[in-house]
């Protein structure tokens, strides 16, 4: 009697889900659930399945809680996250762009699949799967039918920007949203072996329903290169086409106007989910379902990609876990950090299925318009810029030191699991100081900040007094080693300096009055013959300099003891 009542309760809850969002439409229709429908679905599942748990990991800028749903969970939260340390772990992030909701629907089907597994042995063999049902809840609540002009369905969907109008797929380093604090908590608690971030493309038209971004090959350690490109991707590519009929292809990043001109591997910095996961040696894939394919096909291809990833992890997950540990160990032994990866001029080739690109007279403007003709498909080899080389490098320190007043940076380091040692008494340390010699800034804000580029840094070894409250960061934790190098080295794309965290140090605070400083400058030249020689030679060689009294005096002011030593000196130091 009790069993019959329990089964009746299960079916009534599932039927309740159907009444809210028809389960038949998850993989078939042209609709995606509202926030309320999505949450009703997960609440109903969690209510009757003890090995499916849902945790609140933080809050969105919109104010709604961000949840993490865990499949193959243990009896409670403590044991669930302890289990993740020994079991293979897949994390799926959905709805970072809620106008691209394929993963929201696909993950609901994955949950249904899991709870319908009757065989306890098979259920136990499942990896620990952590799903963020929808990450950008503000964007999900901003629902309409018109924000994605280049997309075929669904009927209604969310908006790209979050409640603060941030693109959350540019926020993984700067962490300007509450959302990212929640994501970091979920990510570092699970420490996933694989991360899938679900998206829909923008760009060219071609036959592929599913394209993907994979880790940049040349930035991986050798064991990670082998497992990603010789094992995981061949398995996914074969299974997707042989089992489900979806021929998958690398994300189409064009080097010209059309794919025939060539494509290149996507080089994701740490600002993206893709690049962020890579910093922690998590095998990260971004699924990019094609915008012009029917919505149900986009959902299905996303779903099958995740199904196949789970299948691979069930058989090979422990090997991946071991490979990640080895990769972290190898990376943390390097003495030189290489960065600024650029595609090689020499390219490989890749077999591509495409549509003929035509340029036709526009009926609106006087310029020609681009059109892809689906009645003229082609298959051919096209240039593929797959290999990348690092153009810059710096020496890896034994410690970094961040001055204590930089609370925003220190908070972000803590949220990413970085070990911090607080200086308890003022002390003198020999350290390398980083001085920004030159940089350029964007003229308009990018994701809420004026970013910097073409950054050149001078380095000075000095004895310096550091104060109580400054923070020393040991570079002995393989888990955070690469993350620290990418956020603290100012010349790296998407570093904290790149995002404008240290802009106050870029402004000079004291100057001089020329009529007063003239006498000091004259004395400097009289007492320092080497300085006088350098100054006179510059006067003779540089006409603009010779005709600008202010620049001449400023040249000498910068070399005087009156010039402020903190100007453009970052509050980050390296200790060897």
SEFI-956253 format. One record per residue (C-alpha): x, y, z; residue in one letter; residue number from 1. Coordinates in steps of 0.5 Angstrom, whole numbers, plus 500, padded with zeros to 3 digits. Example, Ala and Ser with C-alpha at 12.3 -4.5 7.8 and 13.67 -1.06 7.14 Angstrom:
2
[site [525, 491, 516], 'A', 1],
[site [527, 498, 514], 'S', 2],
END
This chain:
576
[site [500, 500, 500], 'X', 1],
[site [506, 505, 502], 'X', 2],
[site [509, 503, 495], 'X', 3],
[site [503, 504, 491], 'X', 4],
[site [502, 511, 495], 'X', 5],
[site [509, 513, 493], 'X', 6],
[site [509, 511, 486], 'X', 7],
[site [503, 515, 485], 'X', 8],
[site [506, 521, 489], 'X', 9],
[site [512, 520, 483], 'X', 10],
[site [507, 520, 478], 'X', 11],
[site [503, 526, 480], 'X', 12],
[site [509, 530, 481], 'X', 13],
[site [512, 528, 474], 'X', 14],
[site [505, 530, 471], 'X', 15],
[site [505, 536, 475], 'X', 16],
[site [511, 538, 471], 'X', 17],
[site [508, 536, 465], 'X', 18],
[site [502, 541, 466], 'X', 19],
[site [507, 546, 467], 'X', 20],
[site [512, 545, 461], 'X', 21],
[site [510, 539, 457], 'X', 22],
[site [516, 534, 457], 'X', 23],
[site [515, 532, 450], 'X', 24],
[site [517, 539, 448], 'X', 25],
[site [524, 539, 451], 'X', 26],
[site [527, 535, 445], 'X', 27],
[site [521, 536, 440], 'X', 28],
[site [518, 543, 440], 'X', 29],
[site [520, 550, 439], 'X', 30],
[site [519, 553, 446], 'X', 31],
[site [524, 553, 452], 'X', 32],
[site [521, 554, 459], 'X', 33],
[site [520, 560, 463], 'X', 34],
[site [524, 561, 470], 'X', 35],
[site [518, 559, 474], 'X', 36],
[site [517, 553, 469], 'X', 37],
[site [524, 551, 470], 'X', 38],
[site [524, 551, 477], 'X', 39],
[site [518, 547, 478], 'X', 40],
[site [521, 542, 474], 'X', 41],
[site [527, 541, 478], 'X', 42],
[site [524, 542, 485], 'X', 43],
[site [519, 536, 483], 'X', 44],
[site [525, 532, 481], 'X', 45],
[site [529, 533, 487], 'X', 46],
[site [523, 532, 492], 'X', 47],
[site [523, 525, 490], 'X', 48],
[site [530, 523, 488], 'X', 49],
[site [535, 523, 494], 'X', 50],
[site [541, 522, 489], 'X', 51],
[site [539, 529, 486], 'X', 52],
[site [540, 535, 490], 'X', 53],
[site [539, 542, 489], 'X', 54],
[site [544, 547, 492], 'X', 55],
[site [543, 555, 492], 'X', 56],
[site [551, 557, 491], 'X', 57],
[site [549, 564, 491], 'X', 58],
[site [545, 570, 488], 'X', 59],
[site [544, 573, 481], 'X', 60],
[site [545, 581, 480], 'X', 61],
[site [537, 580, 479], 'X', 62],
[site [536, 578, 486], 'X', 63],
[site [534, 571, 484], 'X', 64],
[site [538, 565, 487], 'X', 65],
[site [543, 561, 483], 'X', 66],
[site [542, 553, 484], 'X', 67],
[site [547, 548, 482], 'X', 68],
[site [543, 541, 481], 'X', 69],
[site [547, 535, 482], 'X', 70],
[site [546, 528, 479], 'X', 71],
[site [549, 522, 483], 'X', 72],
[site [549, 526, 489], 'X', 73],
[site [551, 523, 496], 'X', 74],
[site [546, 523, 502], 'X', 75],
[site [548, 530, 504], 'X', 76],
[site [552, 536, 501], 'X', 77],
[site [558, 535, 505], 'X', 78],
[site [558, 528, 503], 'X', 79],
[site [556, 530, 496], 'X', 80],
[site [562, 534, 495], 'X', 81],
[site [567, 529, 498], 'X', 82],
[site [564, 524, 493], 'X', 83],
[site [566, 529, 487], 'X', 84],
[site [574, 529, 490], 'X', 85],
[site [574, 522, 488], 'X', 86],
[site [569, 521, 482], 'X', 87],
[site [569, 524, 475], 'X', 88],
[site [566, 530, 475], 'X', 89],
[site [562, 534, 469], 'X', 90],
[site [559, 541, 470], 'X', 91],
[site [554, 544, 465], 'X', 92],
[site [553, 551, 465], 'X', 93],
[site [547, 553, 462], 'X', 94],
[site [544, 560, 460], 'X', 95],
[site [550, 565, 460], 'X', 96],
[site [546, 568, 454], 'X', 97],
[site [539, 566, 455], 'X', 98],
[site [537, 568, 448], 'X', 99],
[site [541, 561, 447], 'X', 100],
[site [537, 556, 451], 'X', 101],
[site [539, 550, 448], 'X', 102],
[site [543, 547, 454], 'X', 103],
[site [537, 549, 459], 'X', 104],
[site [532, 544, 455], 'X', 105],
[site [538, 539, 454], 'X', 106],
[site [539, 539, 461], 'X', 107],
[site [532, 538, 463], 'X', 108],
[site [532, 532, 459], 'X', 109],
[site [539, 529, 462], 'X', 110],
[site [536, 529, 469], 'X', 111],
[site [530, 525, 466], 'X', 112],
[site [534, 520, 463], 'X', 113],
[site [538, 520, 470], 'X', 114],
[site [532, 519, 474], 'X', 115],
[site [529, 513, 470], 'X', 116],
[site [535, 509, 470], 'X', 117],
[site [533, 503, 474], 'X', 118],
[site [539, 499, 475], 'X', 119],
[site [543, 501, 481], 'X', 120],
[site [550, 499, 479], 'X', 121],
[site [549, 503, 472], 'X', 122],
[site [546, 509, 476], 'X', 123],
[site [552, 509, 481], 'X', 124],
[site [557, 508, 475], 'X', 125],
[site [554, 515, 473], 'X', 126],
[site [559, 521, 474], 'X', 127],
[site [558, 526, 479], 'X', 128],
[site [554, 531, 474], 'X', 129],
[site [553, 539, 477], 'X', 130],
[site [548, 543, 473], 'X', 131],
[site [547, 550, 473], 'X', 132],
[site [540, 550, 470], 'X', 133],
[site [541, 557, 468], 'X', 134],
[site [546, 562, 470], 'X', 135],
[site [544, 569, 467], 'X', 136],
[site [537, 569, 471], 'X', 137],
[site [536, 577, 470], 'X', 138],
[site [537, 575, 462], 'X', 139],
[site [532, 569, 463], 'X', 140],
[site [527, 574, 466], 'X', 141],
[site [528, 579, 460], 'X', 142],
[site [524, 575, 456], 'X', 143],
[site [522, 576, 449], 'X', 144],
[site [521, 574, 441], 'X', 145],
[site [526, 579, 438], 'X', 146],
[site [533, 580, 441], 'X', 147],
[site [536, 575, 437], 'X', 148],
[site [535, 577, 430], 'X', 149],
[site [539, 572, 427], 'X', 150],
[site [536, 566, 430], 'X', 151],
[site [531, 561, 428], 'X', 152],
[site [527, 560, 435], 'X', 153],
[site [525, 559, 440], 'X', 154],
[site [518, 562, 440], 'X', 155],
[site [521, 566, 446], 'X', 156],
[site [527, 567, 450], 'X', 157],
[site [532, 571, 454], 'X', 158],
[site [536, 577, 453], 'X', 159],
[site [544, 576, 453], 'X', 160],
[site [545, 582, 458], 'X', 161],
[site [544, 580, 465], 'X', 162],
[site [541, 585, 470], 'X', 163],
[site [547, 590, 470], 'X', 164],
[site [547, 589, 463], 'X', 165],
[site [553, 585, 463], 'X', 166],
[site [555, 579, 458], 'X', 167],
[site [557, 574, 463], 'X', 168],
[site [561, 570, 459], 'X', 169],
[site [566, 576, 459], 'X', 170],
[site [566, 576, 467], 'X', 171],
[site [570, 570, 469], 'X', 172],
[site [576, 574, 471], 'X', 173],
[site [574, 581, 473], 'X', 174],
[site [568, 578, 477], 'X', 175],
[site [563, 584, 477], 'X', 176],
[site [557, 580, 478], 'X', 177],
[site [554, 577, 484], 'X', 178],
[site [553, 571, 479], 'X', 179],
[site [560, 570, 478], 'X', 180],
[site [561, 569, 485], 'X', 181],
[site [556, 564, 485], 'X', 182],
[site [559, 560, 479], 'X', 183],
[site [566, 561, 483], 'X', 184],
[site [563, 557, 489], 'X', 185],
[site [560, 552, 485], 'X', 186],
[site [566, 551, 480], 'X', 187],
[site [571, 550, 486], 'X', 188],
[site [567, 546, 490], 'X', 189],
[site [566, 541, 485], 'X', 190],
[site [573, 542, 481], 'X', 191],
[site [570, 539, 475], 'X', 192],
[site [574, 534, 471], 'X', 193],
[site [570, 537, 465], 'X', 194],
[site [566, 543, 464], 'X', 195],
[site [561, 544, 458], 'X', 196],
[site [558, 551, 457], 'X', 197],
[site [552, 551, 452], 'X', 198],
[site [551, 557, 447], 'X', 199],
[site [548, 558, 440], 'X', 200],
[site [553, 561, 434], 'X', 201],
[site [553, 568, 431], 'X', 202],
[site [556, 568, 424], 'X', 203],
[site [557, 564, 418], 'X', 204],
[site [552, 559, 415], 'X', 205],
[site [554, 552, 414], 'X', 206],
[site [551, 545, 414], 'X', 207],
[site [553, 543, 421], 'X', 208],
[site [548, 543, 427], 'X', 209],
[site [553, 543, 432], 'X', 210],
[site [560, 546, 433], 'X', 211],
[site [564, 546, 439], 'X', 212],
[site [570, 550, 442], 'X', 213],
[site [576, 546, 445], 'X', 214],
[site [582, 548, 449], 'X', 215],
[site [587, 551, 445], 'X', 216],
[site [592, 545, 443], 'X', 217],
[site [599, 549, 444], 'X', 218],
[site [597, 552, 451], 'X', 219],
[site [596, 545, 454], 'X', 220],
[site [601, 540, 457], 'X', 221],
[site [603, 534, 453], 'X', 222],
[site [598, 529, 457], 'X', 223],
[site [592, 534, 456], 'X', 224],
[site [594, 535, 449], 'X', 225],
[site [594, 527, 448], 'X', 226],
[site [587, 526, 452], 'X', 227],
[site [583, 532, 449], 'X', 228],
[site [585, 531, 442], 'X', 229],
[site [587, 523, 441], 'X', 230],
[site [581, 521, 446], 'X', 231],
[site [576, 525, 448], 'X', 232],
[site [575, 529, 441], 'X', 233],
[site [575, 523, 437], 'X', 234],
[site [570, 519, 441], 'X', 235],
[site [565, 525, 441], 'X', 236],
[site [566, 526, 434], 'X', 237],
[site [565, 519, 432], 'X', 238],
[site [559, 518, 437], 'X', 239],
[site [555, 524, 435], 'X', 240],
[site [555, 522, 428], 'X', 241],
[site [554, 515, 428], 'X', 242],
[site [549, 514, 434], 'X', 243],
[site [545, 521, 433], 'X', 244],
[site [547, 523, 426], 'X', 245],
[site [550, 530, 428], 'X', 246],
[site [557, 531, 424], 'X', 247],
[site [560, 536, 429], 'X', 248],
[site [566, 541, 427], 'X', 249],
[site [570, 546, 431], 'X', 250],
[site [567, 553, 432], 'X', 251],
[site [568, 557, 425], 'X', 252],
[site [572, 563, 427], 'X', 253],
[site [573, 566, 420], 'X', 254],
[site [580, 569, 418], 'X', 255],
[site [576, 573, 412], 'X', 256],
[site [569, 574, 410], 'X', 257],
[site [567, 567, 409], 'X', 258],
[site [569, 560, 411], 'X', 259],
[site [573, 558, 405], 'X', 260],
[site [578, 563, 406], 'X', 261],
[site [580, 559, 412], 'X', 262],
[site [578, 559, 420], 'X', 263],
[site [582, 559, 426], 'X', 264],
[site [582, 555, 433], 'X', 265],
[site [579, 560, 438], 'X', 266],
[site [584, 563, 443], 'X', 267],
[site [580, 564, 449], 'X', 268],
[site [582, 568, 455], 'X', 269],
[site [580, 567, 462], 'X', 270],
[site [575, 572, 461], 'X', 271],
[site [571, 567, 458], 'X', 272],
[site [568, 560, 461], 'X', 273],
[site [572, 557, 456], 'X', 274],
[site [579, 560, 458], 'X', 275],
[site [577, 560, 465], 'X', 276],
[site [576, 553, 466], 'X', 277],
[site [583, 552, 462], 'X', 278],
[site [586, 556, 467], 'X', 279],
[site [585, 550, 472], 'X', 280],
[site [586, 544, 468], 'X', 281],
[site [579, 543, 467], 'X', 282],
[site [577, 540, 460], 'X', 283],
[site [573, 545, 457], 'X', 284],
[site [568, 545, 451], 'X', 285],
[site [563, 550, 449], 'X', 286],
[site [558, 548, 445], 'X', 287],
[site [555, 552, 439], 'X', 288],
[site [549, 550, 436], 'X', 289],
[site [548, 553, 430], 'X', 290],
[site [543, 559, 430], 'X', 291],
[site [539, 558, 423], 'X', 292],
[site [538, 550, 425], 'X', 293],
[site [531, 549, 428], 'X', 294],
[site [531, 550, 435], 'X', 295],
[site [529, 543, 437], 'X', 296],
[site [535, 540, 433], 'X', 297],
[site [540, 545, 437], 'X', 298],
[site [537, 542, 443], 'X', 299],
[site [538, 535, 441], 'X', 300],
[site [545, 536, 438], 'X', 301],
[site [547, 540, 445], 'X', 302],
[site [543, 534, 449], 'X', 303],
[site [547, 529, 445], 'X', 304],
[site [554, 532, 446], 'X', 305],
[site [553, 532, 454], 'X', 306],
[site [550, 525, 453], 'X', 307],
[site [556, 523, 450], 'X', 308],
[site [561, 527, 454], 'X', 309],
[site [558, 523, 460], 'X', 310],
[site [559, 516, 457], 'X', 311],
[site [566, 518, 456], 'X', 312],
[site [567, 520, 463], 'X', 313],
[site [563, 513, 465], 'X', 314],
[site [569, 509, 462], 'X', 315],
[site [575, 514, 462], 'X', 316],
[site [573, 519, 468], 'X', 317],
[site [578, 516, 473], 'X', 318],
[site [584, 517, 467], 'X', 319],
[site [582, 524, 466], 'X', 320],
[site [582, 526, 474], 'X', 321],
[site [589, 523, 474], 'X', 322],
[site [591, 526, 468], 'X', 323],
[site [589, 533, 470], 'X', 324],
[site [593, 532, 477], 'X', 325],
[site [599, 530, 472], 'X', 326],
[site [598, 536, 468], 'X', 327],
[site [597, 541, 474], 'X', 328],
[site [604, 538, 477], 'X', 329],
[site [607, 539, 470], 'X', 330],
[site [605, 546, 469], 'X', 331],
[site [607, 548, 476], 'X', 332],
[site [614, 546, 475], 'X', 333],
[site [615, 551, 470], 'X', 334],
[site [620, 557, 471], 'X', 335],
[site [618, 561, 465], 'X', 336],
[site [611, 563, 464], 'X', 337],
[site [609, 564, 456], 'X', 338],
[site [603, 568, 454], 'X', 339],
[site [600, 572, 448], 'X', 340],
[site [599, 566, 444], 'X', 341],
[site [598, 568, 436], 'X', 342],
[site [596, 563, 431], 'X', 343],
[site [602, 561, 426], 'X', 344],
[site [602, 564, 419], 'X', 345],
[site [603, 557, 416], 'X', 346],
[site [596, 554, 417], 'X', 347],
[site [594, 546, 416], 'X', 348],
[site [588, 544, 413], 'X', 349],
[site [581, 541, 415], 'X', 350],
[site [575, 538, 411], 'X', 351],
[site [569, 543, 411], 'X', 352],
[site [562, 542, 409], 'X', 353],
[site [559, 549, 407], 'X', 354],
[site [555, 553, 403], 'X', 355],
[site [557, 557, 397], 'X', 356],
[site [558, 564, 399], 'X', 357],
[site [555, 569, 394], 'X', 358],
[site [555, 577, 393], 'X', 359],
[site [549, 580, 391], 'X', 360],
[site [546, 587, 390], 'X', 361],
[site [542, 589, 396], 'X', 362],
[site [535, 591, 395], 'X', 363],
[site [536, 596, 401], 'X', 364],
[site [543, 599, 400], 'X', 365],
[site [547, 600, 394], 'X', 366],
[site [553, 596, 397], 'X', 367],
[site [553, 588, 395], 'X', 368],
[site [550, 583, 400], 'X', 369],
[site [553, 577, 403], 'X', 370],
[site [548, 571, 402], 'X', 371],
[site [550, 563, 403], 'X', 372],
[site [546, 559, 398], 'X', 373],
[site [544, 552, 401], 'X', 374],
[site [542, 550, 394], 'X', 375],
[site [550, 550, 393], 'X', 376],
[site [553, 546, 398], 'X', 377],
[site [560, 544, 398], 'X', 378],
[site [565, 540, 401], 'X', 379],
[site [573, 541, 401], 'X', 380],
[site [579, 543, 405], 'X', 381],
[site [580, 550, 407], 'X', 382],
[site [586, 553, 411], 'X', 383],
[site [586, 552, 418], 'X', 384],
[site [590, 556, 423], 'X', 385],
[site [590, 551, 429], 'X', 386],
[site [597, 552, 431], 'X', 387],
[site [599, 558, 436], 'X', 388],
[site [606, 560, 439], 'X', 389],
[site [607, 564, 445], 'X', 390],
[site [610, 571, 443], 'X', 391],
[site [612, 573, 450], 'X', 392],
[site [614, 570, 457], 'X', 393],
[site [616, 572, 464], 'X', 394],
[site [620, 569, 470], 'X', 395],
[site [615, 565, 475], 'X', 396],
[site [617, 568, 482], 'X', 397],
[site [617, 564, 488], 'X', 398],
[site [611, 568, 491], 'X', 399],
[site [607, 574, 489], 'X', 400],
[site [606, 580, 494], 'X', 401],
[site [599, 584, 493], 'X', 402],
[site [599, 590, 497], 'X', 403],
[site [593, 590, 503], 'X', 404],
[site [589, 596, 500], 'X', 405],
[site [587, 592, 494], 'X', 406],
[site [581, 589, 497], 'X', 407],
[site [578, 588, 491], 'X', 408],
[site [583, 584, 488], 'X', 409],
[site [584, 580, 494], 'X', 410],
[site [577, 578, 495], 'X', 411],
[site [577, 575, 488], 'X', 412],
[site [583, 571, 489], 'X', 413],
[site [580, 568, 495], 'X', 414],
[site [574, 566, 491], 'X', 415],
[site [578, 562, 487], 'X', 416],
[site [581, 558, 492], 'X', 417],
[site [588, 562, 492], 'X', 418],
[site [592, 561, 499], 'X', 419],
[site [594, 568, 502], 'X', 420],
[site [599, 569, 507], 'X', 421],
[site [598, 576, 511], 'X', 422],
[site [604, 580, 513], 'X', 423],
[site [603, 581, 521], 'X', 424],
[site [609, 586, 522], 'X', 425],
[site [612, 591, 517], 'X', 426],
[site [618, 588, 514], 'X', 427],
[site [623, 589, 509], 'X', 428],
[site [623, 584, 503], 'X', 429],
[site [627, 584, 496], 'X', 430],
[site [622, 584, 491], 'X', 431],
[site [621, 585, 483], 'X', 432],
[site [617, 591, 482], 'X', 433],
[site [612, 592, 476], 'X', 434],
[site [612, 599, 473], 'X', 435],
[site [607, 600, 467], 'X', 436],
[site [612, 604, 462], 'X', 437],
[site [606, 605, 457], 'X', 438],
[site [599, 602, 455], 'X', 439],
[site [593, 604, 451], 'X', 440],
[site [586, 604, 453], 'X', 441],
[site [579, 603, 450], 'X', 442],
[site [576, 610, 448], 'X', 443],
[site [569, 606, 450], 'X', 444],
[site [567, 602, 456], 'X', 445],
[site [567, 594, 455], 'X', 446],
[site [563, 590, 459], 'X', 447],
[site [563, 596, 464], 'X', 448],
[site [570, 597, 464], 'X', 449],
[site [576, 601, 460], 'X', 450],
[site [580, 596, 458], 'X', 451],
[site [588, 596, 457], 'X', 452],
[site [592, 594, 451], 'X', 453],
[site [599, 594, 448], 'X', 454],
[site [602, 594, 455], 'X', 455],
[site [609, 594, 457], 'X', 456],
[site [612, 593, 463], 'X', 457],
[site [619, 595, 466], 'X', 458],
[site [621, 591, 472], 'X', 459],
[site [626, 593, 478], 'X', 460],
[site [629, 589, 483], 'X', 461],
[site [629, 593, 490], 'X', 462],
[site [629, 593, 497], 'X', 463],
[site [622, 595, 500], 'X', 464],
[site [618, 596, 506], 'X', 465],
[site [612, 592, 506], 'X', 466],
[site [606, 593, 511], 'X', 467],
[site [602, 589, 516], 'X', 468],
[site [596, 587, 512], 'X', 469],
[site [600, 586, 505], 'X', 470],
[site [599, 579, 502], 'X', 471],
[site [604, 574, 500], 'X', 472],
[site [601, 569, 495], 'X', 473],
[site [606, 562, 495], 'X', 474],
[site [606, 559, 488], 'X', 475],
[site [606, 552, 490], 'X', 476],
[site [599, 550, 489], 'X', 477],
[site [598, 547, 483], 'X', 478],
[site [591, 548, 483], 'X', 479],
[site [591, 556, 482], 'X', 480],
[site [598, 556, 479], 'X', 481],
[site [596, 558, 472], 'X', 482],
[site [590, 562, 474], 'X', 483],
[site [595, 567, 479], 'X', 484],
[site [600, 568, 473], 'X', 485],
[site [594, 570, 468], 'X', 486],
[site [591, 575, 473], 'X', 487],
[site [597, 578, 476], 'X', 488],
[site [602, 579, 470], 'X', 489],
[site [599, 585, 468], 'X', 490],
[site [601, 584, 460], 'X', 491],
[site [597, 578, 460], 'X', 492],
[site [590, 579, 456], 'X', 493],
[site [584, 579, 461], 'X', 494],
[site [589, 580, 467], 'X', 495],
[site [587, 585, 473], 'X', 496],
[site [591, 590, 470], 'X', 497],
[site [588, 589, 463], 'X', 498],
[site [581, 590, 466], 'X', 499],
[site [583, 596, 470], 'X', 500],
[site [583, 594, 477], 'X', 501],
[site [590, 599, 478], 'X', 502],
[site [588, 605, 474], 'X', 503],
[site [589, 609, 480], 'X', 504],
[site [596, 608, 480], 'X', 505],
[site [597, 610, 473], 'X', 506],
[site [595, 618, 475], 'X', 507],
[site [601, 622, 477], 'X', 508],
[site [599, 626, 483], 'X', 509],
[site [604, 631, 484], 'X', 510],
[site [607, 636, 479], 'X', 511],
[site [612, 642, 479], 'X', 512],
[site [611, 650, 477], 'X', 513],
[site [616, 651, 472], 'X', 514],
[site [619, 658, 474], 'X', 515],
[site [621, 654, 481], 'X', 516],
[site [623, 648, 478], 'X', 517],
[site [628, 652, 473], 'X', 518],
[site [633, 653, 479], 'X', 519],
[site [633, 646, 481], 'X', 520],
[site [634, 643, 474], 'X', 521],
[site [640, 648, 473], 'X', 522],
[site [643, 645, 479], 'X', 523],
[site [642, 638, 477], 'X', 524],
[site [645, 639, 470], 'X', 525],
[site [651, 642, 473], 'X', 526],
[site [652, 637, 478], 'X', 527],
[site [651, 631, 474], 'X', 528],
[site [655, 631, 467], 'X', 529],
[site [652, 624, 465], 'X', 530],
[site [645, 627, 466], 'X', 531],
[site [647, 633, 462], 'X', 532],
[site [650, 629, 456], 'X', 533],
[site [643, 625, 456], 'X', 534],
[site [639, 632, 456], 'X', 535],
[site [643, 636, 451], 'X', 536],
[site [643, 630, 446], 'X', 537],
[site [636, 629, 446], 'X', 538],
[site [635, 637, 445], 'X', 539],
[site [639, 636, 439], 'X', 540],
[site [636, 630, 436], 'X', 541],
[site [629, 631, 438], 'X', 542],
[site [626, 638, 435], 'X', 543],
[site [619, 637, 438], 'X', 544],
[site [623, 636, 445], 'X', 545],
[site [627, 642, 444], 'X', 546],
[site [622, 647, 442], 'X', 547],
[site [617, 645, 448], 'X', 548],
[site [620, 648, 455], 'X', 549],
[site [615, 644, 459], 'X', 550],
[site [617, 637, 456], 'X', 551],
[site [625, 639, 457], 'X', 552],
[site [623, 641, 465], 'X', 553],
[site [619, 634, 466], 'X', 554],
[site [625, 630, 463], 'X', 555],
[site [629, 633, 469], 'X', 556],
[site [623, 633, 474], 'X', 557],
[site [622, 625, 472], 'X', 558],
[site [630, 624, 474], 'X', 559],
[site [630, 628, 480], 'X', 560],
[site [628, 626, 487], 'X', 561],
[site [622, 630, 487], 'X', 562],
[site [619, 625, 482], 'X', 563],
[site [614, 620, 486], 'X', 564],
[site [616, 613, 486], 'X', 565],
[site [609, 610, 486], 'X', 566],
[site [607, 613, 479], 'X', 567],
[site [605, 607, 475], 'X', 568],
[site [608, 602, 480], 'X', 569],
[site [603, 597, 481], 'X', 570],
[site [601, 594, 488], 'X', 571],
[site [604, 587, 485], 'X', 572],
[site [611, 585, 487], 'X', 573],
[site [614, 578, 485], 'X', 574],
[site [619, 575, 490], 'X', 575],
[site [624, 570, 488], 'X', 576],
END
